[in-house]
Every structure is written in structure tokens, then in C-alpha cells.
Amino acid sequence: MHSRDQRPGIASVLVIASCTGIQGTAALTSALFATAGITGTVGLRQLVGAGALLLLARPELRGRTPRQWAQIVLYGVAMAAMNLAFYQAVARLPLGVAATLLFLGPFAVAAAMIKRRWEIVFPLAGLAGVLLLARTEGQITWSGLLFGAISAAALALYTVSAQRLGHAEPGLKPVALSVSVASLLLLPFSLTAAPQLARGDWVVALSGLLGVALPYALDFLAIRMASARIVATLFALAPVVGAVIGALFLGDPLSGPAIAGIALIVTTGAALTWTAQTRRN
């Protein structure tokens, strides 16, 4: 068991690993959009991720209360809605703008859960950093903004649901069931997309093992170790990881404001983690 004063730091590492898994496989997955469509690609990733988690956790279907099942289903609905809405937003907006809108959900969660007024500085600083990272070039559409707002609301629900589910049942078994719920909701799209994939495309689709199963498991463990407020603020690291991966592997240059945004978000995450650890001591 980890001591309580270590948990916020470990949660930070888990969130960074989760963001890396999501952002690292996003470029691979986008190659399937033309063949399987956005909804089909998201559905296939969820299906692969659900299969991996079910094999790993082997959850039982019996012995849970109706309230626990309601939490599992709600978490799964949040997963499905968040992924669908975010990828639809990315198709209509610059990636930086879509990522900024997505962070508004965790920002609202973090702001709602503060216990001391001055702590509002953490989510505000994270939001400012994400805004600096956002690339505003490109067309902005009302439909893209709508999908971005839906993704933000879904990520807020995802964060709160993970905390409640983690308190109700330890381990990864509830996560495996929730991902399975998400994959079932998207199954009509998966079944339509699967026959269109060539053999080589399935290798890309298997990125769901790292891009879905691993991040969901890490997010769940992070929220159990820390709090939804802390993890919600740390979710601002996702655009940072995406920007760094883009600069290193995709040749996307980092502008001065982007570097300032990265520095602000990383500093905010470090300060938030240090504050949480100090409070526990």
C-alpha cells in the first residue's frame, strides 16, 4: 500500500501515462477515419479496449446492487459520449480548440469541488495554459463548438462517475464493465465499420489496447488515489502531451505561447500535487 502523502504524486504520474496513451494512439487511429468513419473508429477502439479489460479483470456479473449497476452504466455512457463528441469536434475544429473545449468539463469539476477560495487559482491557471496551447487557425463551426461542449460535459460526468465508482468497488472490475457498456452502446457502428477494414487496418484498430484500456484503467486508479478535483485539474496535461508528441514525431513546431502554456500547466500540476501532499502531512 502507498502512504497517503504519496498518492497525489503517484496520481500525477498515472494521469501523464494516461494522456500519453490517448495522444500517442490518436494519430494512428485517425488513419481509419476515411475507411471506418469517426463513429465506427471510436466504436472499434472501445470494443478492443473492452475485450482487453474483460480478459484482465474478469468481473463477475452477480453480487452487485442496482445502485452499483447504475454507477457502472453511467460511467460507460460518459465514456461513449465523451469519445464520440470529442472526435466529432476534432473533425470540425482545430485540435487545440477542441482540446480546450474538452478541458472545460474537468475545469468545472475542479472549480465546484474547491474547499478554500484561493484554490480556484489551480483550475484557472490550468485553463489559461490550455488556452495558450490552443491553435485558433482554421475554420470554427457552430456544430464543432456544440460537439466540443458535449465532450466537456461528458468528461465532467466521466470524472465524477469514476470517483463514485471507485469508492463503491475497488479494482478494475467495474471499469471493465463500464467500458463494456460503452462498447455495447457503440456496437451498431462497430459492426458496420468492421467489414470495411483491411487486414492491416486491424493492427491500427488494436491500438485501442493502449489508447482505451490503459488510459481508462489509469484514470480510474488516479482518481481513487487522489480526488476528482486534483485529477480534473491534472487532465490539462492532455493538450501538453499532444503538443509535445506533435513536435517530436509529427513536425509540428511549438510557438512561444504554446511553450508558455506548457510551462504554466506543468507548474500548476506540480503546485497542486505539492499542496495536496502538504495537506495530508
N, C-alpha and C positions, 0 to 999 in steps of 0.2 A: 504494500500500500504506500502511496505517496503522501507525505505530510501535507497538511492543508496550505501551508505557506508556499509550497512549491507548485500548487495546482494552477494558478493563473499563468505562470511561466510555461508550464507544460501545455496548457490550453492554447497559448500563443503559437507554440511550435506545431500543434495539431492543425490549427487554422491555416498556417502558412503551407503546410503539406497538403491540406485540402484544396486551397486555392491553386497550388501548383498542379495538382492532378486535374482540376477542372480546366484551367487555362492551357495546360500543356496538351490536352487531348482535343481542345476546341478546334484548333487548326486542322487536325486530322479529320475530325467529324464533318467540318464544313465541306469537305470534298464530296460528301454523299448527298448534299442538298439538291444538286441537279438531278440525281438519279432517284432518290427516295423521297425528296421533298423535306421540308423542315419538320412537319409533324411526324412523318414516317421515320426520319432520322432520330428525333427525340424519343419516339416510342421504342425503336430498336435498342437504343442505348439503355433505356430503362429496363427493357426486357433482359438484356445481357447482365446488367447490374443486379437485377432481382435474382436471377439464376445463381450468380456468384455468391450473393449474401445468403440465400437459402441453403446452399451447399455448405457454407462456412458455419452459419449459426444453427441450422436445423431446428427452427422454432416449432413448438407444439401448438396445435390449434385449440386444444381443450384447456380448461382451467383458468380462463380469463373472464373477468366480469364484463358486462355490457359497457360500462364506463371505459374500461381499458381498450375494448374494441373500438369505441367511438374515438378515442385519442389516436389509435393506430390509423384508422381510416382518415381522420382529419389531417394527420401528418402526411399521409400518402397523397391526399387531394392537394395539399400545399405544394408538395414536390412536383406533381404533374403540372399544376397551374403555373408554378414559377418557371419551369423549364420551357414550356410551350410559349408563355408570354415573352420571356426574355429573348428566345431565338427569333420570335416574330418581330420583336423590337429591333434586334440586330439587323434583320433583313431590311428595315425601313429607316434606320438611323445610323449615324456614325457610331462605332463601337464604344468610344469614350462617353458619348451622350447616353447610350443605352446602359452602360455600367453605372453612370452617375444616377440615373433614374432608379436603377435596381437598388442602390445603396440607400435611397430614401426610406425603404422599408426598415432595415436594421437601425437607421438613424432614429426613426420614430420610436422603435422599441427601446433603444438605449436612452433616449430623452425621457420616455414615460417612466422608466424604472430608476431614475436617479433618486438618491436619498438625501443628498446635500446639494443645494442650489449651484454651488460653484462647479460641481462635477459636470454640468452641462457643457463645459469647455471641451470635454473629450469628444463627444459626438459632433459638436460644432467644428472642431479642428479637423476631425476625420472627413466631414462633409466638405470643408474648404479644400482639403487636399485632393479629394476626388474631383472637385470642380476644376482645380488646376490641371488635373490629368486629362480632363475631357477634351476631346478634339471636336471643335464646333464646325469644321469644314464639312461640306456635304449637305444634302437636302434633308430638311426636317419636315416630317409629315405628321399630321394630326393622328393618323392611325398608329404611327410609330410611338408617339407620345402616350397614346392610350394603352398600347401594349406594355410600354415601359412602366406606366403607373400600376397596371395589373401585376406585373412582375414584382414591383416593390411591395405591394400589399401581400402577395403570396409569400415573399421572402420573410416579411414580418410574421406572418402566420406560421411559417416553417420554423422560425427561431423560437417563438413562444411554445409551439407544439412540441418541439424537441425537448425543451426544458421540462414540460409537464410529463411527457412520456418517460423521460429519463428518471424522474423522481418516482414514477409508478412502478417501473420494472428495470432492473439493471441489465447490462449485457447488450449484445447486438441483436437479440431475437426480435424485439419489437421493431427495430429498424428494418430488418429483413422483411417483416410482414408489411410495413408501410411502403417500402419500395415495391413490393409485390402488388399492393393496392394501386400504386401509381402506374405500374406496367399494365395492369388489367384495364385501367381507365383508358390507356393509350393503345390497347391491343388492336382495335379496329385499324388504326393507322399502321401499326407494325405488320399486321397480316397483309395489308395492301402493299407495303413497301418491300417486304422480304423477297417476293419472287422477282423483283426488278434488280436485285443486287447480283453482280458477278462474283466469282469466287474470290477475286482479290479485294472486292469491297467488304467482304465479311471480316477480313483482317482489320480493316478500319473500324467496322462496327464493334469488334471486340475491344476497342478502346474504352467501351463502357465499363469494362472491368476496373480500369484506373480512373476514368472520368466520372463514374457514377457511384459504383460500390464503395470505393475507397474514400472519396470525399464525404459521402453521407455518413459512413461509419466514424470518420474522424470528427466531423461536425458534432455528431451526437455525443461522442466521448468528451469533446472540448466543453460543450455546454453542461455536461454533468460535472466536470471538474471545476469549472468556473461558474459564471452566471450568464443568463441570456443577455444581460446588459453589457457585460465585458465582451462576449463573443460577437454580439451585434456590432459593436464598435470595431472590433478586430476584422470584421468582414470587409472593411475598407481596404484591407491589404489585397483583395482580389484584383482591383484595377492595377495596383502596383506590380503584382506578379505578371499580369498580362502585358504591361508596358515593358517590363524587363525582358520577358520572353520574346516579345516582338522586336526589341532592339538587338538581342543576341542572335536570334535564329531567323528572323524574317526581314532584317534590314531596315526596320522602322526606326528612324532617328528619334532621340529624346530631346525635346525642346527645353529651353530654360524653365518655363513654367511647369513642365512635366517633372523635371528634376526637383523643383521646389515642392511640388505636390507629393512626390515620393518621400522626400525628407520630412515633410510635415506629417504624413500618415505614419511613417515608421517611428518618428519621435512620439506621436500621440499614442501609438500602440505600446511603446516601451514605458511611457509615463503611466498609462492606465494599468499596465501589468505591475509596475513597481508600487503604485498606490494600493492596488488590491492586495499585494503581498504584505505591504506595511500594515495595512488594517488588520490582517489576520494575526500578525505577531503581537 
